[in-house]
Amino acid sequence: MAQSSTFKPGSYILNKEQTVRHNGELKLRDGNTLAVKNAQGKTLKLTPDDVHAFSIGRRKYTVAKGFLVNLGSSYVDKAFVEQVDSGIVVLLNYTYAVSSPGHMTAGGGMVGGGTSSKPEYLIRWAKDSTLTALTTGGWNGGPYFREMLRPFLVSRPDLVKLVDEKIATPETLIPVILSLNRNLPCPLSSIGTSSGKQD
């Protein structure tokens, strides 16, 4: 879910009036803050409690509730997420801040540390509200990523094979999900078996 540093044309729907779509200049600051600039130049800060859905350019966003990220170590009550694709399954992208500690040098000074953004895909069945985080780690997403993804692809042995061969990775996940939702062959199937890559 790409946060933007500039306002861009978009629209949003508020929870209190879900039949009305408002237009304006929008900027997604983080998973909990949407800034909206109206025609008069006034800026509003909206949260997932205020907003039902919104779009910035061609990107569509919604609110996800009650899910775990970062290998199940962090619980998110509700947050803005980008809707990447929908069909048999719904694929969402959630970006959150991760703090990394600094370390002390031999001279006694502190170096490193700070905050970085970490994207994490969330997936659910179309008829179910339970979200599964496809947390990544290690080469090609790591075993946790593959374990969480595999059950959603059971109807497509060709896609399960891509997971087992470590061809379906966080970087190649979108074409896999597009193939599943549209019942089309996956372009990654022509890559063949990966070799020499370890977790």
Salt bridges, closest charged atoms under 4 A:
GLU17 OE2 - HIS22 NE2 2.77
ASP49 OD1 - LYS78 NZ 2.77
GLU82 OE1 - ARG59 NH1 2.91
ASP85 OD1 - ARG182 NH2 2.87
ASP158 OD2 - ARG156 NH2 2.77
ASP164 OD1 - ARG150 NH2 2.51
ASP199 OD2 - ARG146 NH2 2.43
